[in-house]
């Protein structure tokens, strides 16, 4: 039997409005790189390139004109380079450094001047690039492994000497008998007793370097929730409850 014409029908929720694509500005002096990024990011439904620039001055003028959501900025460009333009661009839009340069000083200076992320070409996929751009737009930093290593180098260089654990002396001559007896166990890293997975060991290294959960998530291209899950397992395996305790054990100074 057919229901009456005016029978009650469930109201289905209206479809959610489509999210507008992120509007991007690509600044790079290499026309091949610019064309490749533009084709890649404009061929998607979630991103589009609204302007291109060949140097920092053009980037600033284009950002004033188009007001992009995120600026993708190279470091080395003729005329006004990326680092020089960066303090002016960050007043107009979040900036993601997208470059081949991963020197320690360059990475540190870019982040100090306000870059929301630092990606090194060859260290990310298209999906990771798009996710990083969206995260930078929302204020969540992103760095690829090359940039993260540069930051770790900086942290280690800046660490006070007294905070660095002292290693036992290295003997030029054959070690004394007592040390010879210890060689089999010393040959294996003392960290192996903690039975951390490769990913957990990587994250523990980043914890020991002083990185926050947000920075670790960006460096490893994982969510902060995943980082927290890894840290909980790490603390359980190291029988610790705080980052400082875990770092002390991991560095062998506990």
N, C-alpha and C positions, 0 to 999 in steps of 0.2 A: 504494500500500500504506500503510495507516494505521500510525503509529508505535506501539510497545508502550505500554500504559497508564502504565508506570513509566519511560518514556523521559525522559532529562534535559531539563529546560526551563531556559532562561536565567532567572536571577533578576533581575527588574527592580528598580531602586532604589525604595524606598518614596517616596510623594509627600512633598514638603517640607511641614512644618507651616505653616499659614497664619499670616502675621505679624499680630499683634493690632493693631487701629487705635490711632493715637495719641490719647490722652485729653487734651482741651484745655479750658481755662477761658477764657471770653471776658469781659473787663471793659471796659464802655463805658457811659456814662450815656445814650446815645441808644438808645431801645428798638428803633427801626427797624434800626439798625446791628447791634445784638445779635441780633435775630431773623433778619436776613439772613445773618449769619455762621454762626449756629447751624444754619439750614436748609441752608446751603451745605456746611458741614463735617461735619454729621451725616448727610448724604445720600450719603456716600462709604463705600467699604469700608475705606479706610486712615486715616480720621480720624473722631473723634466728639467732640461737646461734652458734657462731663460736668457743667458748672456755668456759670452766668452771674452777673455782678456789676455793680452800678450805680456803684460807686466803689471807691477803694483799700481801704477798710476791709472791705467785703463781699468783695473779691477775696482779701484775706489770710485771712479766715475760711473762705471756700470752698476755698482752696488747702490749708489745714490739714485740712479735712474730707475732701476728695476726692483730694488728692495727684495733681494732673494731671501729665502729661508735659511740657506747655508751657503757659505763661500768655500769652494775647494781651491786651495792656494798652494802653488809651488814655492819652493824656497829660493832657488837660483834663477833669476830672470834678469835680462839686461835692463838698464835704466833704473827704475825703482824695484828692488827685489822684494821677495815675500816678507822677510823679517822686517824690513823698513816700513812696508805697507800695513803690516799686521795691526799695530796699535790703532790705526785709523779705521781699518775694516771692522774690528770687533765692536766698534761703536754702532755699526750699522746692522750687523748680522753675526751669528755664530760662525766661527772659522774652523775648518778642518784642514790641517796641513796634509797635502797629498804630493809626495815628492820621492826622489831617489836618495835624498840626503839623510843620513842617520848618524852624523857625527854628534858626539856627546854635547858639545857646546851649543850646536844648532838646535837640538831637541830641547835642551833646557831653556834656551832663550825663547824659543817659540811658545812653550808652555808658560813661561814667566810673563810673556807679553799678552797672554790671554787666549791662545789657541785652545779650542775645545777638544782637540784630538790630534794625533800625529800618525799618519799611515804611510808606510814605505812601500813603494811599488814592488810587486812581486810577492808580497806577503799576505795577500788577502784575495778572496774570491769576490765575484760580483755581489752575491747575497750578503757577504760580510761587509762590503763597502756600503751597501744600502742601509744595512742595520746600523752601522757606525754613524752614518750621516743622520739617521733618525734619532739616534741616541744623543748625538752632539746637539741637535736641534732642541732636545728636551733637557739639556744640561748635564748629560751623562758622558764622561770622557771616554775616549777610545784611543789606544795606542797598539801598534802591531809589534811583534817580537823584536824587530831591529831597534825600534824606538825604546821599547821596554829595557833592552839590554843597556842602551845608552843611559837611561835613568838609573839603572842599578849601578853602573860604573860611577855615576855622579854621587850616589848615596854612599858608596864604599869609599870614594875619595874624600868625601866630606866627614866621614865618621871619625871621631876622635881616636887617637892611637890607643888610649887606655881601654876602649871598648872592644878592640880586636883581640880575640883570644890568642895567647902565645902558643906557638907550635913547639914540640920538643926539638932539641938540636938535631941537625943532620950530620952524621958522622962520615968523614972522608975515609977513614980506615974501617976495617970490619967492626961491627958493633960488639959491645961486650957480650959475654955469654948470656946474661939475663935478657938482653934485647933479642938475641938470636932465638931464644925459646919462645918469644912472643911473636916472631915473624909470621907464622901461619895465620894467626888471628888478625894481625895488623894488616895483612895483605887484603883482607876483606874490609870494606868500609864499615866503620862503627855504626853508620846509619842503617845498615842492612838489618840490624836486630829489631828495628822498629817495624819492619815489614810494610812500609808504605808503598803504594802503587806508584808507577811513573808519574801520573798526574798529581797524586798527593805530594810526592817529593818536590815536583815543580812548584806547587802552590806553597809548600812549606818554605822553599827557598825565597819566594816572593814575600811571605810573611816576615821572614828573618831580615829581609832588606828594608822592612818598614812600610810596605805598601798596605793601603786600606783594602777592604773587600771590594769596593767600587773599582779601584785601580787594578786589582787582580782580575776581576771580571773582564775589564777592558783588555788587559794584556793577553788573556787566555781565550777571549771571544766566547765567554760563557756568561750565564746570568749570575746575579749576586746570590740568588737562592741556591744555585748549584755550588757556588763558592762556599757558602755557609754549610752546606751538607758535607762538602769535602773537609772543611775545618773541624766539624764535629767528629768525623771519623779519625782525623789526624790526632785530635786531642785524646780520643779514646785509646789510640794505639801508643801514644807517647805518655799516657797516664798523667795528663796535665789538664788544667782548667782555664788557663789564660795564655795569651799570645806570648807574653814575656817568658813564662815557664817553658812553653813549647820551643821558643827560639833558643833559650839557654841549653835545653837538652839537644836540640838539633845541631847546635854549634859545638857541643861537647864541653860546655863550660858550667853545666849544672852540677 
